[in-house]
Amino acid sequence: LFGPKQGFDAKGTVLAALLSLGLTWLAVRLALAKPARLAAEVPPIEAARYQPWQPAGEKTGSKKGPRPMTARALAKMNVARSRKKNLLTLLSLVLGGSLFVAAAVLMASWDLEGYARQGSFEEAEYVVWYDHNTENSLPHGENELQVMGAMGEPVQTALAALPGVEKVTASNKVLCGISWEGVGDSEYVSIAAPEELPVLERHLESGSDPSEQQEGVFVTASGQWEELYGQVPQVGDQITLYYYDGQEQSVTLPVLGVAGNSIRDDLPLSGMLMVSPAVGQRLFGKMDTAHSLAVTMEGHSHTPEQDRQMAAFLADWPQLSLESLTQQLEEAAQSLAMVRTSLLAASGFVILFSLINLLNTLLSGLLARKRELALLAALGMTRRQVRAMLGWEAMFMAAANGAGSLAFGTCLGWGLVQLMRLLQADYMQFAAAPGACLAYLAISLAAPLLITAACLNSFSRESLTERLRTPE
């Protein structure tokens, strides 16, 4: 075999052939060992992505090309396959999410200080009133305190002299009994300041010019009269006023004009009736008509030191009481917390039912696909790939839910803010609620992922053969 021979040597030929065959087999084995090992590591479901090579320019049977078999592509196909069922679940989720986002936007748009500054605190940090206990202990109540001058010039001068006080503004009105067309009640009669007469004239719906100083009264806020008494005094009607100015008085005056509710925008503290300065002086000249004192601080500050200063000042005037913006802010915060709790509870209730619907949809869907997932595993899809596919399905649902909830919820919140502003809630200023929106998106994504993970863990307790035997 390895040396020179004479003629044909059959034995050597057979040995050479066997040696050549063995070396060829070994060479092929060594050459294919690594590629075969790498190919074996690729699951069949992943290997289906690859197509045979085709020469450049050669036409294929389909213009779309091969369908990708990634986890994302499979998830997209599964979502499209159950689009009707997913759409119903998505609508319920968007409904709950929209209510939640709208409630969050409404709370974010609520200006706490603006809410607290309604009414007497619009331009003031402190308001001085008559003490209710003292008022109730007197036969003629507030009228008697006004006759005594309990809130007169000495108090106003002393208040204005306190450090940090910018100005003190008195609201002049008198509580009177009224009698008109069978209506008997008590209402405040405001004494208009000279600069308020043009404002009153601008809001008149009917009647004469208040600057003419005629003897009579003006009805303000006609809509409130309608709500309280079911009717509104008209020009020419007679209204009788009863009050105390040291003696019990009664006077009957004609209605000179009627102003609409819009007067509250410019004169929020005006009474239900108003008289000119001249008429007010004639009727109430024996009494100090100050009903309250609004104290405006420099720079609109209201520090704890200033609160203590004002409280110490009022201690020397037992017939008076004090309200501060700090107290208003605390009460406003409590009111806001109650509203926030109510809105979030209502929207959370709807979201809970939406999540229950989502849970039912996911569980029924996964149980129905138990055999399908087992077939994918039999074809070589790993548990990680299955989890990724189902995760993509959850992300598609969460993305659609998040986009719909944020869009509709923000629009709904904006609409509610504008509606409240039309209803004179000027403390509402539209603002987004990014924190609440991100929290909702996180929950809407985490919920299906947790449900999916729990189902997969449950399926893993059964063998692949048992899952393949599950009836469809």
C-alpha positions as CSV (number, residue, x, y, z in Angstrom):
1,L,0.0,0.0,0.0
2,F,2.9,2.4,0.8
3,G,5.6,0.9,-1.3
4,P,6.2,0.1,-5.0
5,K,4.3,-2.9,-6.3
6,Q,4.3,-4.9,-9.5
7,G,1.0,-4.9,-11.3
8,F,-2.5,-4.6,-9.8
9,D,-2.7,-5.0,-6.1
10,A,-6.3,-5.6,-5.0
11,K,-5.7,-5.5,-1.3
12,G,-3.9,-2.2,-1.6
13,T,-6.6,-0.7,-3.7
14,V,-9.3,-1.7,-1.2
15,L,-7.3,-0.2,1.7
16,A,-6.6,3.0,-0.2
17,A,-10.3,3.4,-1.1
18,L,-11.3,2.8,2.6
19,L,-8.7,5.3,3.8
20,S,-9.9,7.9,1.2
21,L,-13.5,7.4,2.2
22,G,-12.7,7.8,5.9
23,L,-10.7,11.0,5.4
24,T,-13.5,12.4,3.3
25,W,-16.1,11.6,5.9
26,L,-14.0,13.1,8.6
27,A,-13.4,16.3,6.6
28,V,-17.2,16.7,5.9
29,R,-18.0,16.1,9.5
30,L,-15.5,18.6,10.8
31,A,-16.7,21.2,8.2
32,L,-20.4,20.9,9.0
33,A,-20.1,20.5,12.8
34,K,-20.2,24.2,13.7
35,P,-22.8,25.4,11.1
36,A,-25.1,22.5,12.2
37,R,-24.7,23.4,15.8
38,L,-25.6,27.0,15.1
39,A,-28.6,26.0,13.0
40,A,-29.8,23.7,15.7
41,E,-29.9,26.6,18.1
42,V,-32.5,28.5,15.9
43,P,-36.1,27.4,16.6
44,P,-38.2,26.5,13.6
45,I,-40.6,29.4,14.2
46,E,-37.6,31.8,13.9
47,A,-36.0,29.9,11.0
48,A,-39.2,30.4,9.0
49,R,-38.2,34.0,8.6
50,Y,-35.4,33.2,6.2
51,Q,-36.1,32.6,2.5
52,P,-33.8,31.0,-0.1
53,W,-31.5,33.3,-2.0
54,Q,-32.7,34.5,-5.3
55,P,-30.6,36.1,-8.1
56,A,-30.9,39.9,-8.5
57,G,-33.7,40.9,-10.8
58,E,-35.6,37.6,-10.5
59,K,-39.3,38.0,-9.9
60,T,-40.8,36.4,-6.8
61,G,-44.3,35.0,-6.4
62,S,-45.4,37.7,-4.0
63,K,-44.8,41.4,-4.0
64,K,-45.2,41.7,-0.3
65,G,-42.3,39.4,0.5
66,P,-42.0,37.0,3.4
67,R,-44.1,37.7,6.5
68,P,-41.9,38.4,9.5
69,M,-42.2,35.9,12.4
70,T,-41.0,38.2,15.2
71,A,-42.8,38.4,18.5
72,R,-44.1,41.9,17.5
73,A,-45.4,40.7,14.2
74,L,-47.1,37.7,15.7
75,A,-48.7,40.0,18.3
76,K,-49.9,42.3,15.6
77,M,-51.5,39.4,13.8
78,N,-53.2,38.2,16.9
79,V,-54.6,41.6,17.8
80,A,-56.0,42.0,14.3
81,R,-57.5,38.5,14.4
82,S,-59.6,39.5,17.5
83,R,-60.2,43.1,16.6
84,K,-64.0,43.1,17.5
85,K,-63.5,41.7,20.9
86,N,-60.5,43.9,21.6
87,L,-62.5,47.0,20.4
88,L,-65.2,46.5,23.0
89,T,-62.6,46.1,25.7
90,L,-60.8,49.1,24.5
91,L,-63.9,51.2,24.5
92,S,-64.6,50.4,28.1
93,L,-61.0,51.2,29.1
94,V,-61.1,54.5,27.2
95,L,-64.3,55.5,28.9
96,G,-62.9,54.9,32.4
97,G,-59.5,56.4,31.5
98,S,-61.1,59.5,30.0
99,L,-63.1,60.1,33.1
100,F,-60.0,59.7,35.2
101,V,-57.9,62.0,33.1
102,A,-60.8,64.6,33.0
103,A,-61.0,64.5,36.8
104,A,-57.2,64.9,37.1
105,V,-57.3,67.9,34.6
106,L,-60.1,69.4,36.6
107,M,-58.2,69.2,39.8
108,A,-55.0,70.5,38.2
109,S,-56.9,73.5,36.8
110,W,-58.4,74.4,40.2
111,D,-56.6,77.5,41.5
112,L,-56.7,77.1,45.2
113,E,-56.0,80.8,46.1
114,G,-58.3,82.0,43.4
115,Y,-61.0,79.8,44.9
116,A,-60.3,81.1,48.4
117,R,-60.3,84.8,47.2
118,Q,-63.9,84.7,45.9
119,G,-66.2,87.3,47.4
120,S,-64.9,89.5,50.1
121,F,-61.3,88.3,49.7
122,E,-61.0,89.2,46.0
123,E,-58.7,92.1,46.8
124,A,-58.3,91.7,50.6
125,E,-56.3,89.5,53.0
126,Y,-58.5,90.1,56.0
127,V,-62.2,91.0,56.5
128,V,-63.7,92.4,59.6
129,W,-67.4,91.5,60.4
130,Y,-69.8,92.1,63.2
131,D,-69.5,89.4,65.9
132,H,-72.4,87.0,65.4
133,N,-72.9,86.4,69.1
134,T,-73.1,90.1,69.9
135,E,-75.3,90.7,66.9
136,N,-77.8,87.9,67.9
137,S,-77.9,89.2,71.5
138,L,-79.3,92.6,70.4
139,P,-83.0,93.2,69.7
140,H,-82.3,94.9,66.4
141,G,-79.2,92.9,65.5
142,E,-76.8,94.4,63.0
143,N,-78.8,97.7,62.7
144,E,-78.2,98.4,66.3
145,L,-74.4,97.8,66.0
146,Q,-74.5,100.2,63.0
147,V,-76.3,102.8,65.1
148,M,-73.6,102.4,67.8
149,G,-70.9,102.9,65.1
150,A,-69.1,99.7,66.1
151,M,-67.4,99.6,62.7
152,G,-67.1,103.4,62.2
153,E,-64.3,105.8,61.6
154,P,-62.2,105.1,64.7
155,V,-61.9,101.4,63.9
156,Q,-61.1,102.1,60.2
157,T,-58.5,104.7,61.1
158,A,-56.8,102.3,63.6
159,L,-56.8,99.5,61.1
160,A,-55.3,101.6,58.4
161,A,-52.5,102.7,60.8
162,L,-51.3,99.0,61.4
163,P,-47.9,98.1,59.8
164,G,-48.2,96.5,56.4
165,V,-51.8,97.6,55.8
166,E,-52.2,99.2,52.3
167,K,-55.9,100.2,52.5
168,V,-59.2,99.6,54.3
169,T,-62.3,99.4,52.2
170,A,-65.8,99.5,53.8
171,S,-68.8,97.8,52.3
172,N,-71.8,99.9,53.0
173,K,-75.2,98.2,53.2
174,V,-78.0,97.9,55.7
175,L,-80.2,94.8,56.5
176,C,-83.8,95.8,56.0
177,G,-87.1,93.9,56.2
178,I,-88.9,94.1,52.8
179,S,-92.5,93.9,51.8
180,W,-93.6,93.6,48.2
181,E,-96.4,91.9,46.3
182,G,-97.0,89.5,49.2
183,V,-93.3,88.8,49.7
184,G,-92.0,89.4,53.2
185,D,-88.3,88.8,54.0
186,S,-85.0,90.5,54.9
187,E,-82.5,91.7,52.3
188,Y,-79.5,94.0,52.3
189,V,-79.8,97.5,50.8
190,S,-76.5,98.7,49.4
191,I,-75.6,102.4,49.4
192,A,-73.9,102.9,46.0
193,A,-70.7,104.9,46.0
194,P,-70.5,107.7,43.4
195,E,-68.0,105.6,41.3
196,E,-70.4,102.7,41.4
197,L,-73.3,104.5,39.7
198,P,-72.0,104.1,36.2
199,V,-71.5,100.4,36.9
200,L,-75.1,100.1,38.0
201,E,-76.3,101.9,34.9
202,R,-74.3,99.6,32.6
203,H,-76.0,96.5,34.0
204,L,-79.6,97.9,34.0
205,E,-82.1,95.8,32.1
206,S,-84.8,98.3,32.5
207,G,-85.4,101.6,34.3
208,S,-83.9,105.1,34.6
209,D,-80.5,106.5,34.9
210,P,-79.3,106.2,38.5
211,S,-77.2,109.4,38.2
212,E,-80.5,111.4,38.2
213,Q,-80.7,110.9,42.0
214,Q,-84.4,110.0,41.9
215,E,-86.1,108.9,45.1
216,G,-86.4,105.1,44.8
217,V,-84.5,101.8,44.8
218,F,-82.8,99.7,42.2
219,V,-83.2,95.9,42.1
220,T,-80.0,94.0,41.5
221,A,-79.4,90.4,40.3
222,S,-82.8,89.9,38.8
223,G,-82.1,86.2,38.3
224,Q,-81.6,85.6,42.0
225,W,-84.9,87.3,42.7
226,E,-86.5,84.9,40.3
227,E,-84.9,81.9,42.1
228,L,-85.7,83.1,45.6
229,Y,-89.2,84.5,45.2
230,G,-90.4,83.2,41.8
231,Q,-90.8,86.8,40.5
232,V,-88.9,90.0,39.9
233,P,-89.9,93.5,40.9
234,Q,-90.6,95.7,37.9
235,V,-90.1,99.4,37.4
236,G,-92.8,101.2,39.2
237,D,-93.5,98.6,41.8
238,Q,-93.6,99.7,45.4
239,I,-91.2,98.1,48.0
240,T,-91.5,98.9,51.7
241,L,-88.3,98.8,53.8
242,Y,-88.2,98.3,57.6
243,Y,-85.1,99.1,59.6
244,Y,-83.8,100.5,62.9
245,D,-81.8,103.7,63.1
246,G,-82.4,104.4,66.8
247,Q,-86.1,104.1,66.1
248,E,-88.0,101.7,64.1
249,Q,-88.6,103.1,60.6
250,S,-90.5,102.1,57.5
251,V,-90.5,103.7,54.1
252,T,-92.1,102.8,50.8
253,L,-90.1,103.5,47.6
254,P,-90.7,102.9,43.9
255,V,-88.5,100.6,41.9
256,L,-86.5,102.8,39.5
257,G,-84.6,100.1,37.6
258,V,-83.8,96.4,37.4
259,A,-80.2,95.1,36.9
260,G,-79.3,91.6,35.8
261,N,-77.1,89.0,37.5
262,S,-74.1,90.3,35.6
263,I,-73.7,93.2,38.1
264,R,-72.2,90.6,40.5
265,D,-69.2,90.4,38.1
266,D,-68.3,94.1,38.9
267,L,-70.0,94.5,42.3
268,P,-69.8,91.1,44.0
269,L,-70.7,92.4,47.5
270,S,-73.8,94.5,46.5
271,G,-77.1,93.7,48.2
272,M,-80.3,92.6,46.5
273,L,-81.4,96.3,46.5
274,M,-79.4,99.4,45.9
275,V,-80.0,103.2,46.5
276,S,-78.1,106.2,45.4
277,P,-75.8,108.1,47.8
278,A,-78.3,110.9,48.3
279,V,-81.2,108.4,49.1
280,G,-78.9,106.4,51.3
281,Q,-78.0,109.5,53.3
282,R,-81.6,110.5,53.7
283,L,-82.7,107.0,54.9
284,F,-79.7,105.9,56.9
285,G,-78.0,109.1,57.9
286,K,-78.3,108.4,61.6
287,M,-76.2,105.2,61.5
288,D,-72.8,104.1,60.3
289,T,-73.7,101.9,57.3
290,A,-70.4,99.9,57.2
291,H,-71.3,96.2,57.0
292,S,-67.7,94.9,56.6
293,L,-64.2,96.1,56.3
294,A,-61.8,94.6,53.7
295,V,-58.2,95.0,54.7
296,T,-55.7,94.9,51.9
297,M,-52.0,94.3,52.8
298,E,-49.0,95.6,51.0
299,G,-48.0,93.1,48.3
300,H,-51.1,91.1,49.2
301,S,-49.0,89.3,51.9
302,H,-50.6,87.3,54.7
303,T,-47.9,86.0,56.9
304,P,-48.4,84.2,60.3
305,E,-47.0,87.4,62.0
306,Q,-49.6,89.5,60.3
307,D,-52.3,87.0,61.2
308,R,-51.3,87.4,64.9
309,Q,-51.1,91.2,64.6
310,M,-54.7,91.4,63.2
311,A,-56.0,89.0,65.8
312,A,-54.4,91.0,68.6
313,F,-55.9,94.2,67.2
314,L,-59.5,92.8,67.1
315,A,-59.2,91.6,70.7
316,D,-59.7,95.2,71.7
317,W,-63.0,95.3,69.7
318,P,-65.2,92.6,71.1
319,Q,-68.1,93.5,68.9
320,L,-66.2,92.6,65.8
321,S,-64.8,89.4,64.4
322,L,-62.0,88.6,61.9
323,E,-61.7,86.3,59.0
324,S,-58.3,85.9,57.3
325,L,-57.2,84.6,53.9
326,T,-55.2,81.9,55.7
327,Q,-58.4,80.5,57.1
328,Q,-60.1,80.7,53.7
329,L,-57.2,78.8,52.1
330,E,-57.5,76.0,54.7
331,E,-61.2,75.7,54.1
332,A,-60.7,75.8,50.4
333,A,-58.1,73.0,50.6
334,Q,-60.6,70.9,52.6
335,S,-63.3,71.6,50.0
336,L,-60.9,70.8,47.1
337,A,-59.8,67.5,48.9
338,M,-63.5,66.5,49.1
339,V,-64.1,67.3,45.5
340,R,-60.9,65.4,44.4
341,T,-61.9,62.4,46.5
342,S,-65.4,62.3,45.0
343,L,-64.2,62.7,41.4
344,L,-61.4,60.2,41.7
345,A,-63.7,57.7,43.4
346,A,-66.3,58.0,40.7
347,S,-63.7,57.6,37.9
348,G,-61.9,54.9,39.8
349,F,-65.2,53.0,40.0
350,V,-65.6,53.1,36.3
351,I,-61.9,52.1,35.8
352,L,-62.4,49.2,38.1
353,F,-65.1,47.8,36.0
354,S,-63.0,48.4,32.9
355,L,-60.1,46.5,34.4
356,I,-62.4,43.6,35.3
357,N,-63.6,43.6,31.7
358,L,-59.9,43.6,30.6
359,L,-59.1,40.8,33.0
360,N,-62.0,38.7,31.6
361,T,-61.0,39.4,28.1
362,L,-57.3,38.4,28.7
363,L,-58.1,35.3,30.7
364,S,-60.7,34.0,28.2
365,G,-58.3,34.8,25.4
366,L,-55.3,33.1,26.9
367,L,-57.3,30.0,27.9
368,A,-58.8,29.8,24.4
369,R,-55.2,30.0,23.0
370,K,-53.7,27.5,25.4
371,R,-53.4,24.9,22.6
372,E,-52.1,27.5,20.2
373,L,-49.4,28.5,22.5
374,A,-48.5,24.9,23.1
375,L,-48.2,24.4,19.3
376,L,-45.9,27.4,19.1
377,A,-43.7,25.9,21.9
378,A,-43.7,22.5,20.0
379,L,-42.4,24.3,16.9
380,G,-39.5,25.7,18.9
381,M,-40.8,29.0,20.3
382,T,-39.2,29.6,23.6
383,R,-41.0,30.8,26.7
384,R,-39.2,34.1,26.5
385,Q,-40.5,34.5,22.9
386,V,-44.1,33.6,23.9
387,R,-43.9,36.2,26.8
388,A,-42.5,38.8,24.4
389,M,-45.4,38.1,21.9
390,L,-48.0,38.5,24.6
391,G,-46.2,41.5,26.0
392,W,-46.4,43.2,22.6
393,E,-50.1,42.4,22.5
394,A,-50.6,44.1,25.9
395,M,-48.5,47.1,24.7
396,F,-50.7,47.5,21.6
397,M,-53.8,47.6,23.8
398,A,-52.2,49.9,26.4
399,A,-51.0,52.3,23.6
400,A,-54.4,52.5,22.1
401,N,-56.0,52.9,25.5
402,G,-53.5,55.6,26.5
403,A,-53.9,57.6,23.3
404,G,-57.7,57.5,23.5
405,S,-57.9,58.2,27.2
406,L,-55.5,61.1,27.1
407,A,-57.1,62.7,24.0
408,F,-60.7,62.4,25.1
409,G,-60.0,62.9,28.8
410,T,-58.0,66.1,28.1
411,C,-60.7,67.5,25.8
412,L,-63.4,66.6,28.4
413,G,-61.4,68.3,31.1
414,W,-60.9,71.4,29.0
415,G,-64.6,71.5,28.2
416,L,-65.5,71.2,31.9
417,V,-63.1,74.0,32.8
418,Q,-64.6,76.3,30.2
419,L,-68.1,75.5,31.3
420,M,-67.2,76.3,34.9
421,R,-65.7,79.6,33.8
422,L,-69.0,80.4,32.0
423,L,-70.7,79.8,35.3
424,Q,-68.5,82.5,36.9
425,A,-65.9,80.1,38.4
426,D,-63.0,82.3,37.4
427,Y,-60.6,80.4,39.7
428,M,-60.5,77.6,37.1
429,Q,-57.5,77.9,34.8
430,F,-56.9,75.0,32.4
431,A,-53.8,73.0,33.2
432,A,-52.6,69.5,32.2
433,A,-52.1,66.7,34.8
434,P,-48.9,64.9,33.5
435,G,-48.4,63.0,36.8
436,A,-51.8,61.5,36.9
437,C,-51.7,60.7,33.2
438,L,-48.4,58.8,33.5
439,A,-49.7,56.9,36.5
440,Y,-52.7,55.8,34.5
441,L,-50.6,54.7,31.6
442,A,-48.3,52.7,33.9
443,I,-51.3,51.0,35.5
444,S,-52.9,50.3,32.1
445,L,-49.7,48.7,30.9
446,A,-48.8,46.8,34.1
447,A,-52.2,45.2,34.6
448,P,-52.3,43.1,31.3
449,L,-48.6,42.2,31.7
450,L,-49.2,40.9,35.2
451,I,-52.3,39.0,34.1
452,T,-50.3,37.5,31.2
453,A,-47.4,36.5,33.4
454,A,-49.7,34.8,35.9
455,C,-51.4,32.8,33.1
456,L,-48.1,31.7,31.7
457,N,-46.9,30.5,35.1
458,S,-50.1,28.6,35.4
459,F,-49.6,27.0,32.0
460,S,-46.0,26.0,32.8
461,R,-47.3,23.6,35.5
462,E,-48.7,21.4,32.8
463,S,-46.6,19.4,30.4
464,L,-46.5,20.3,26.7
465,T,-48.3,17.1,25.8
466,E,-51.2,17.9,28.1
467,R,-51.5,21.4,26.7
468,L,-51.5,20.0,23.1
469,R,-54.4,17.7,24.1
470,T,-56.5,20.7,25.2
471,P,-59.6,20.8,23.0
472,E,-60.0,23.9,20.9
